[in-house]
Amino acid sequence: MKASVVKLGGSTAGHEELQRWIDILATARFPLVIVPGGGPFANQVRALQEPLSYSNDAAHDMAILAMDQFGLVVAERHQRLRPCRSWPAIRETLEGGGIPVWLPSQMTWNASDIPQSWDVTSDSLAAWFCRQWGAERLLLIKQTNGFLQHINLAGLVRSGIVDPLLPEMLRSDIALHVAGPQTLGDIAGRLPLADIPGVIMRNEMADEGIFGQ
């Protein structure tokens, strides 16, 4: 069974939901890999781009490094979590019963299938990871309940809940789940975690773009 992929949004940084999600995910009885968002570290990259006059290419690389930074924050919040920079480290952590927290900078460096654009966020990188890993399920954890107003990926893109390139990066056979603060209350009495939480979204837009079929 391939590990499911959970993207833990950087928007949870500074909120109590961050630790609550970490504690819940750490109870999982199924294999999973956590992909961290960039959080406040990525926000600083964006805020300083104009004052410091660096290119979009440089900003892209810096934003991925921001995911490394937030990943290190996440990984030290629970003893079952381990920061991982390579496929062997991820496999070793899973085989030992741990939960890998993917630090993406080394594995994505100069990857030709990752556009260097602010349209690519940790959502799309989580989808890219799913492709490389062969994962069948992706959970996006958001610091909003706005996703509950939508039933498919197209609606999430239009509302800005996910990045605009996610439909191009997400393989159509990957089950997309989305969760937010309200989800925490829904699953609080059903621990340890036996399955991926959240609302399943139709992702019929997937595979229409740069990856094709």
PyMOL commands that set and color helices and strands:
alter all, ss='L'
color gray80, all
select helices_A, chain A and resi 10-12+16-25+39-52+56-75+87-95+105-108+122-133+146-149+153-158+166-169+181-187
alter helices_A, ss='H'
color red, helices_A
select strands_A, chain A and resi 4-8+32-36+81-84+99-102+137-141+175-179+199-201
alter strands_A, ss='S'
color yellow, strands_A
deselect
rebuild
show_as cartoon
